[in-house]
Each structure stands twice: as structure tokens, then as C-alpha cells.
Amino acid sequence: MELLLGRRRATIRDAIVIHPRFTLYGGGEVIGLHVCKVLQELGYHVHLACDNFSPEEADHHFGLGEIMKKCTHVPVLREFSPFLTRRFLAYQRAIYGIRLLNSIKIPDNCDFVFSTQSMLYFKPDLFNFCVAYDLADFFYAHRIGSTMTKSVLKSIYYYPLQRLYKHYAIRMSEKENFFIPLSRAIEQSMDTLHYPHSRFVFPPCDMSFRLLPKEKYAVNTSRLVPSKRLEDFIEIARRLPQYKFVIVGKMSKTEEDLFPNYREKLLDSLPSNAKLVEALVRECKDSVERAKLYLYPSVEPGVSISLGQAMGAGCIPITPSVGGGAEMVEASGVGYMYRSLDEAAEIVEHALESDAPRDNPEHIAERAQIFSADSFDERIRTIIEERVVKMQSLHP
């Protein structure tokens, strides 16, 4: 019996997914779980390194609890908390990042690592797949201590940290690492920096939203954090008092600590024609399904899962002319882009009254299928299979 068990273990392939903070329940967590799903379908036993291992919560938020349940939990350090004066915060974060990585126990005979939260979370001396959401990690690694600082004292202060992150940048670019950019803009920047990478992949968008009769209002679903630029959404609503505007979202405990009073500021700034529904989008899908348009004011470079979901429900996408939202409008061939809040208000009014064929909900939903979860899974599956074959040829 022991011999049979030993043989069985030898045939099981292991992979580890590193996603240390599984408490926000945003797009990154959806991607992490879909990567786990693809690996499981390819026959891997998945070890998930995260802080909050709760299949029940994953099922409540995303309907993906069964995927997490099949994983083996690998504990990580609790969330970062400063232990010295904030003057040394950069060094404290660097030390914490090193301790976090060192604390993650890699299973024996692990085939590779899949990092799905930050490109800085990779394991040297192993093959790493790294999902690239934006350029922050790259620029931080390349610029800290150089163009970021102009004074001599600051240059001296940052010098050890600069050496550390430049070492990280060099290790990140090694052939044992392979990056998966989530937008064309990120892919182009990786070309410039000479990082090994795949072609860009659109993140997985849940296409379970229904095509319901549309009402003349604008919606946005997001976490209540400054990077989503909900202030712009509210300002556009203020300029169009004849239409209804709805924000669906909430803050996690972590975000409340990071951005104290931000929720209250948003609530205080709402005009009479706008409202904030503090809920998960899964709990009130009809708010998206009945909206005629989805107003996405963020300029983050990564492609938005919530925007893709809304397009799957037939909502007209309206975004700034830069960032991941603009890339989705260009790729799908539907929706509109704006360069100023004045122009945004004009476009929103036009779209809410439009009967043009390009703004037809069925047409938009059809074009949105390029952002579907099935498309993402297939692309990730192909990338893994191709890289594993290459790895085996390099290390027979």
C-alpha cells in the first residue's frame, strides 16, 4: 500500500499560486481563482498561498468556492503593520516583503510558481508565471533612489533600498520568469524593458448577467477606493440632474483602514440624482442589467472585469480616453471615450438617448464575449502548456 501511495504521489504534479492578500475580493482574486481552476483542469494539485482561505467567502463573492476548496492552503504572514516610525516605512515594507516570501513553503517537486497579485511576489530559482496588472512594480524597482529623489540626503537614504530593488528587477527579468500582461499598454512597456512575456490577455469577466430591458440611467460597480475615481462619476452626475446615476460597491476592512473617511466623503458629495448602494454586485445584478450605460471613470492601465461584465449585460461602455477602459472600447468596437468631464457629460447624455445600432444591447453583449472567463481560461491554458513544454526542453 505504501508503495502504491508513493507511486501515486510521484505522478501528481504540483503548482503553487501566490496571492498573499485574499481579503479584498476584487478583480485580482477572480484572476487568482481562475488560474487555480485552469491548473486543476490541467491535472495539477494546486497549493494556494494566501491569508484568508475561505471557500465559503469565495463562493459568496464569486461563485468559485469549489475551486478554492480543491486547493491546499499555504499560510502566509499576516498583513503588513508598521513597527517603527513612518519615516522608515519604505524599508519596513521591503523587509516585510522579503519575510513574506521566505515564509511561503514551496511543496516538494513543485513544477512552478504562479504569482497572481504582485510581480514582486516571485520565488527565485524556480520558474515563475507572473500576472502583470500595471506598471507600478516595474517602475518602483527601476526608479527608487534615482529619479524619485533629488536631494543628496534622500539619495543616501534610498541607496540600500535602490540596490535591493534593482537586484529584484534583474531577477524579475531572468528567463525563469514569464509575465502575462493584462493589457496591450502593459505588454508594450514590457517590450521596452525586455521582460519575457506572453501577448496580453484580457482578464476573466463573468458573462452571467442577463440582457434586460434598459432604463435611462448610468451605473458603476467598484470598490470604494480613490483609484476608481468615483469623484468624476459623481461630478458627471451633478452636470446631468435629469438622469439617475448609481454606484454599487463597498469597502473591505483593509480598505477602510487604508482610506479612512473616504466612504463618508463620497456619500457627502452625492447630488440628489445619484445614490450609492453598499453591496456586492452579485447581490444586486439587476442594477447593472437594467442600466443603459456603464460609466467607468478610472484611468488604471489594467482591463476592468466589472466593465466587461456590464458590457456582457448590454450596457454602453463610456470611459476616459486613456487606461484599460479605453483599451476595452477600442478592442470591442463599441462604446465611447472622453477627454474631459465636459465631454463626458455630453457623451453620457447622447448615449442615454441613443437608438443607434452600435448602441444596441444585443450587439454590445455579443462584442463583449472577447472578455469572457472562458476566453481567459483558454488563453492561460495555452500559455501554461506552451511554457511547460519549453521548460522541459531546457531542463530534460
TIKOLKE-599414 format. One record per residue (C-alpha): residue number from 1; x, z, y. Coordinates in nm, 2 decimals. Each point is the difference from the previous one (the first is absolute). Example, Ala and Ser with C-alpha at 12.3 -4.5 7.8 and 13.67 -1.06 7.14 Angstrom:
<nodes>
1; 1.23; 0.78; -0.45
2; 0.14; -0.07; 0.34
</nodes>
This chain:
<nodes>
1; 0.00; 0.00; 0.00
2; 0.28; 0.09; 0.24
3; 0.17; -0.33; -0.07
4; -0.32; -0.19; 0.07
5; -0.05; 0.18; 0.33
6; 0.36; -0.08; 0.09
7; -0.05; -0.36; -0.07
8; -0.33; 0.00; 0.21
9; 0.18; 0.16; 0.30
10; 0.27; -0.27; -0.03
11; -0.26; -0.27; 0.04
12; -0.18; 0.15; 0.30
13; 0.13; -0.13; 0.33
14; 0.02; 0.25; 0.29
15; -0.02; -0.06; 0.37
16; -0.03; 0.25; 0.29
17; -0.20; -0.06; 0.32
18; 0.12; 0.21; 0.29
19; -0.27; 0.09; 0.25
20; 0.08; 0.35; 0.13
21; -0.29; 0.06; 0.23
22; -0.33; -0.07; -0.18
23; -0.21; 0.19; 0.25
24; -0.09; -0.25; 0.27
25; -0.22; -0.23; -0.22
26; 0.06; -0.31; 0.20
27; 0.12; -0.35; -0.08
28; 0.33; 0.11; -0.14
29; -0.17; 0.21; -0.26
30; -0.21; -0.29; -0.10
31; 0.31; -0.21; -0.05
32; 0.18; 0.27; -0.19
33; -0.29; 0.03; -0.25
34; -0.03; -0.38; -0.04
35; 0.37; -0.02; -0.08
36; -0.06; 0.27; -0.26
37; -0.29; -0.21; -0.14
38; 0.21; -0.31; -0.03
39; 0.28; 0.18; -0.17
40; -0.24; 0.16; -0.25
41; -0.15; -0.34; -0.08
42; 0.36; -0.13; -0.06
43; 0.05; 0.27; -0.26
44; 0.20; 0.25; 0.20
45; -0.05; 0.38; -0.01
46; -0.02; 0.09; 0.37
47; 0.15; 0.32; 0.14
48; -0.14; 0.06; 0.35
49; 0.21; 0.21; 0.24
50; -0.23; 0.15; 0.26
51; -0.11; 0.33; 0.15
52; -0.38; -0.02; -0.06
53; -0.07; -0.11; -0.35
54; -0.38; 0.00; -0.02
55; -0.18; -0.27; -0.19
56; -0.33; 0.14; 0.12
57; 0.09; -0.05; 0.37
58; 0.14; -0.34; -0.07
59; -0.33; -0.09; -0.17
60; -0.20; 0.14; 0.29
61; 0.20; -0.19; 0.26
62; 0.07; -0.33; -0.17
63; -0.17; -0.01; -0.34
64; 0.35; -0.01; -0.16
65; 0.01; 0.34; -0.17
66; 0.04; -0.14; -0.35
67; 0.32; -0.17; 0.10
68; 0.16; 0.32; 0.13
69; -0.13; 0.19; -0.31
70; 0.21; -0.22; -0.22
71; 0.32; 0.08; 0.19
72; 0.24; 0.29; -0.06
73; 0.04; 0.21; 0.31
74; 0.35; 0.06; 0.13
75; 0.00; 0.28; 0.26
76; 0.17; -0.04; 0.34
77; 0.10; 0.24; 0.28
78; -0.28; 0.12; 0.22
79; -0.05; -0.16; 0.33
80; 0.28; 0.02; 0.26
81; -0.01; 0.30; 0.23
82; 0.27; 0.07; 0.27
83; 0.21; 0.31; -0.07
84; 0.21; -0.02; 0.31
85; -0.05; -0.08; 0.37
86; -0.15; -0.34; 0.05
87; 0.32; -0.11; 0.17
88; 0.14; -0.07; -0.35
89; -0.31; -0.16; -0.13
90; 0.16; -0.33; -0.09
91; 0.26; 0.18; -0.21
92; -0.26; 0.22; -0.16
93; -0.20; -0.31; -0.10
94; 0.31; -0.17; -0.14
95; 0.09; 0.30; -0.21
96; -0.36; 0.03; -0.12
97; -0.01; -0.37; -0.10
98; 0.32; 0.05; -0.21
99; -0.14; 0.32; -0.16
100; -0.33; -0.18; -0.07
101; 0.17; -0.29; -0.18
102; 0.23; 0.23; -0.20
103; -0.30; 0.21; -0.11
104; -0.17; -0.30; -0.17
105; 0.08; 0.01; -0.37
106; 0.03; -0.35; -0.13
107; -0.11; -0.03; -0.36
108; 0.25; -0.10; -0.27
109; 0.03; -0.37; -0.06
110; -0.20; -0.08; 0.31
111; 0.00; -0.38; 0.05
112; -0.03; 0.01; 0.38
113; -0.14; 0.18; 0.31
114; -0.29; -0.12; 0.21
115; 0.00; 0.15; 0.35
116; -0.35; -0.04; 0.16
117; 0.02; 0.23; 0.31
118; 0.33; -0.04; 0.19
119; 0.29; -0.23; -0.06
120; 0.23; 0.30; 0.04
121; -0.14; 0.15; -0.32
122; 0.22; -0.19; -0.25
123; 0.23; 0.12; -0.27
124; 0.36; -0.13; 0.02
125; 0.15; -0.13; -0.33
126; -0.34; -0.11; -0.13
127; -0.20; -0.32; 0.06
128; -0.25; 0.06; 0.28
129; -0.31; -0.19; 0.10
130; -0.09; 0.11; 0.36
131; -0.33; -0.09; 0.18
132; 0.08; -0.07; 0.37
133; -0.29; 0.10; 0.23
134; 0.18; -0.04; 0.33
135; 0.35; -0.02; 0.15
136; 0.04; 0.36; 0.11
137; 0.22; 0.10; -0.29
138; 0.23; -0.30; 0.05
139; 0.04; 0.05; 0.37
140; 0.05; 0.37; -0.03
141; 0.27; -0.06; -0.26
142; 0.17; -0.26; 0.21
143; -0.04; 0.13; 0.35
144; 0.02; 0.38; -0.01
145; 0.30; 0.13; 0.20
146; 0.08; -0.35; 0.15
147; -0.24; -0.17; 0.24
148; -0.24; 0.29; -0.03
149; 0.24; 0.22; 0.20
150; 0.19; -0.07; 0.32
151; 0.16; 0.33; 0.09
152; 0.33; 0.11; -0.14
153; -0.13; 0.34; -0.11
154; -0.29; -0.16; -0.19
155; 0.23; -0.25; -0.16
156; 0.21; 0.29; -0.13
157; -0.31; 0.19; -0.11
158; -0.14; -0.30; -0.20
159; 0.33; -0.13; -0.14
160; -0.02; 0.18; -0.34
161; -0.37; -0.10; -0.03
162; 0.10; -0.36; 0.09
163; 0.25; 0.00; -0.28
164; -0.26; 0.13; -0.25
165; -0.27; -0.25; 0.09
166; 0.25; -0.29; 0.01
167; 0.10; 0.10; -0.35
168; -0.37; -0.01; -0.09
169; -0.04; -0.34; 0.16
170; 0.29; -0.14; -0.21
171; -0.14; 0.15; -0.32
172; -0.34; -0.13; 0.08
173; 0.13; -0.36; 0.02
174; 0.17; 0.01; -0.34
175; -0.11; -0.23; -0.28
176; -0.14; 0.30; -0.19
177; -0.28; 0.02; 0.26
178; -0.28; -0.26; 0.05
179; -0.24; 0.02; 0.29
180; -0.37; -0.11; 0.01
181; -0.10; -0.06; 0.36
182; -0.37; 0.04; 0.08
183; -0.01; -0.26; 0.28
184; 0.17; -0.32; 0.11
185; 0.16; 0.17; 0.30
186; 0.17; 0.26; -0.22
187; 0.12; -0.27; -0.23
188; 0.16; -0.19; 0.29
189; 0.18; 0.31; 0.11
190; 0.13; 0.06; -0.35
191; 0.14; -0.35; 0.00
192; 0.19; 0.09; 0.33
193; 0.13; 0.32; -0.15
194; 0.09; -0.17; -0.33
195; -0.20; 0.24; -0.22
196; -0.10; -0.13; -0.35
197; -0.37; -0.05; 0.00
198; -0.30; -0.18; -0.13
199; -0.24; -0.22; 0.20
200; -0.24; 0.21; 0.20
201; -0.30; 0.15; -0.19
202; -0.33; 0.09; 0.15
203; -0.11; 0.36; -0.09
204; -0.29; 0.06; -0.24
205; -0.34; 0.00; 0.18
206; -0.31; 0.12; -0.18
207; -0.25; -0.29; 0.00
208; -0.29; 0.21; -0.13
209; -0.17; 0.01; 0.35
210; -0.34; -0.18; 0.00
211; -0.11; -0.29; 0.22
212; -0.29; 0.15; 0.18
213; -0.20; -0.14; 0.30
214; 0.21; 0.06; 0.31
215; -0.09; 0.21; 0.30
216; 0.16; -0.05; 0.34
217; 0.26; 0.27; 0.01
218; 0.37; 0.05; -0.05
219; 0.16; 0.23; -0.25
220; 0.35; 0.14; -0.08
221; 0.10; 0.21; -0.30
222; 0.33; 0.18; 0.02
223; 0.19; 0.33; 0.00
224; -0.03; 0.17; 0.34
225; 0.37; -0.03; 0.10
226; 0.16; -0.15; 0.32
227; 0.15; -0.30; -0.18
228; -0.35; -0.14; -0.06
229; -0.05; -0.03; 0.38
230; -0.37; 0.11; -0.01
231; 0.02; 0.06; 0.37
232; 0.00; -0.38; 0.04
233; -0.31; -0.02; -0.22
234; -0.17; 0.26; 0.22
235; 0.10; -0.17; 0.32
236; -0.14; -0.33; -0.12
237; -0.33; 0.18; -0.09
238; -0.01; 0.14; 0.35
239; 0.02; -0.35; 0.14
240; -0.30; -0.12; -0.22
241; -0.26; 0.27; 0.04
242; -0.28; -0.23; -0.13
243; 0.15; 0.01; -0.35
244; 0.06; 0.27; -0.26
245; 0.35; 0.10; -0.12
246; 0.07; 0.21; -0.31
247; 0.32; 0.17; -0.12
248; 0.00; 0.13; -0.36
249; 0.30; 0.22; -0.08
250; 0.14; 0.35; -0.02
251; 0.33; 0.19; 0.01
252; 0.18; 0.16; -0.29
253; 0.14; 0.35; 0.04
254; 0.35; -0.15; 0.04
255; -0.12; -0.23; 0.28
256; -0.17; 0.29; 0.18
257; 0.33; 0.19; 0.00
258; 0.19; -0.31; 0.12
259; -0.25; -0.10; 0.27
260; -0.17; 0.32; 0.13
261; -0.31; -0.06; 0.22
262; 0.01; -0.38; -0.06
263; -0.34; 0.00; -0.16
264; -0.15; 0.20; 0.29
265; 0.15; -0.24; 0.25
266; -0.16; -0.29; -0.18
267; -0.34; 0.17; -0.01
268; 0.02; 0.09; 0.37
269; 0.08; -0.36; 0.10
270; -0.29; -0.16; -0.19
271; -0.25; -0.18; 0.22
272; -0.38; 0.03; -0.08
273; 0.00; -0.33; -0.20
274; 0.28; 0.11; -0.24
275; 0.01; 0.26; -0.27
276; 0.24; 0.15; -0.25
277; -0.11; 0.05; -0.35
278; 0.23; 0.25; -0.17
279; -0.01; -0.12; -0.36
280; 0.18; -0.20; -0.26
281; -0.10; -0.37; 0.01
282; -0.10; 0.03; -0.37
283; -0.26; 0.25; 0.11
284; -0.17; -0.23; 0.25
285; 0.08; -0.36; -0.10
286; -0.31; -0.13; 0.17
287; 0.15; 0.07; 0.34
288; 0.25; -0.28; -0.07
289; -0.24; -0.22; -0.21
290; -0.26; -0.02; 0.28
291; 0.25; -0.05; 0.29
292; 0.04; -0.35; 0.14
293; 0.36; 0.05; 0.10
294; 0.30; 0.22; -0.08
295; 0.21; 0.08; 0.31
296; 0.36; 0.09; -0.11
297; 0.21; 0.10; 0.31
298; 0.32; 0.11; -0.18
299; 0.32; -0.20; 0.04
300; 0.17; 0.14; -0.31
301; 0.20; -0.27; -0.18
302; -0.14; 0.07; -0.34
303; -0.32; -0.17; -0.12
304; -0.31; 0.23; 0.02
305; -0.20; 0.08; -0.32
306; -0.30; 0.11; 0.20
307; -0.01; -0.33; 0.19
308; 0.02; -0.19; -0.33
309; -0.29; 0.20; -0.14
310; -0.21; -0.06; 0.31
311; 0.07; -0.37; -0.02
312; -0.11; 0.01; -0.37
313; -0.34; 0.14; 0.13
314; -0.02; -0.30; 0.24
315; 0.10; 0.17; 0.32
316; 0.16; -0.21; 0.27
317; 0.36; 0.13; 0.05
318; 0.12; 0.05; 0.35
319; 0.36; 0.11; 0.06
320; 0.28; 0.00; 0.25
321; 0.22; -0.31; 0.00
322; 0.29; 0.19; -0.15
323; 0.03; 0.21; -0.31
324; -0.14; 0.00; -0.35
325; -0.35; -0.07; 0.11
326; 0.10; -0.32; 0.17
327; 0.18; -0.11; -0.31
328; -0.33; 0.05; -0.20
329; -0.20; -0.20; 0.25
330; 0.26; -0.28; -0.02
331; 0.02; 0.01; -0.38
332; -0.37; -0.01; -0.06
333; -0.10; -0.24; 0.28
334; -0.29; 0.22; 0.12
335; -0.04; 0.24; 0.28
336; 0.15; 0.03; 0.35
337; 0.31; 0.15; 0.18
338; 0.03; 0.14; 0.35
339; 0.29; 0.06; 0.23
340; -0.16; 0.26; 0.24
341; -0.29; 0.24; 0.00
342; -0.19; -0.23; 0.25
343; 0.04; -0.29; -0.24
344; -0.10; 0.23; -0.30
345; -0.33; 0.09; 0.17
346; -0.08; -0.36; 0.06
347; 0.08; -0.10; -0.36
348; -0.20; 0.30; -0.14
349; -0.31; -0.10; 0.20
350; 0.03; -0.36; -0.10
351; 0.05; 0.09; -0.37
352; -0.30; 0.23; -0.01
353; -0.23; -0.27; 0.14
354; 0.16; -0.29; -0.20
355; -0.18; -0.21; -0.26
356; 0.30; -0.24; -0.05
357; 0.07; -0.10; -0.36
358; 0.35; 0.15; 0.02
359; -0.16; 0.34; 0.07
360; -0.24; -0.02; -0.30
361; 0.04; 0.31; -0.22
362; 0.00; -0.19; -0.33
363; 0.29; -0.22; 0.14
364; 0.20; 0.30; 0.12
365; -0.05; 0.18; -0.34
366; 0.12; -0.30; -0.19
367; 0.31; -0.04; 0.22
368; 0.08; 0.37; -0.05
369; 0.06; -0.03; -0.37
370; 0.37; -0.07; 0.07
371; 0.02; 0.37; 0.08
372; -0.18; 0.12; -0.31
373; 0.14; 0.27; -0.23
374; 0.01; -0.25; -0.29
375; 0.23; -0.23; 0.20
376; 0.23; 0.29; 0.08
377; 0.02; 0.12; -0.36
378; 0.08; -0.35; -0.12
379; 0.28; -0.04; 0.26
380; 0.15; 0.34; -0.09
381; -0.02; -0.08; -0.37
382; 0.19; -0.33; 0.05
383; 0.27; 0.16; 0.22
384; 0.06; 0.28; -0.26
385; 0.01; -0.24; -0.30
386; 0.24; -0.24; 0.18
387; 0.23; 0.28; 0.12
388; 0.01; 0.17; -0.34
389; 0.10; -0.33; -0.16
390; 0.28; -0.03; 0.26
391; 0.11; 0.36; -0.05
392; 0.02; -0.05; -0.38
393; 0.21; -0.31; 0.05
394; 0.24; 0.19; 0.23
395; 0.01; 0.31; -0.23
396; -0.05; -0.13; -0.36
</nodes>
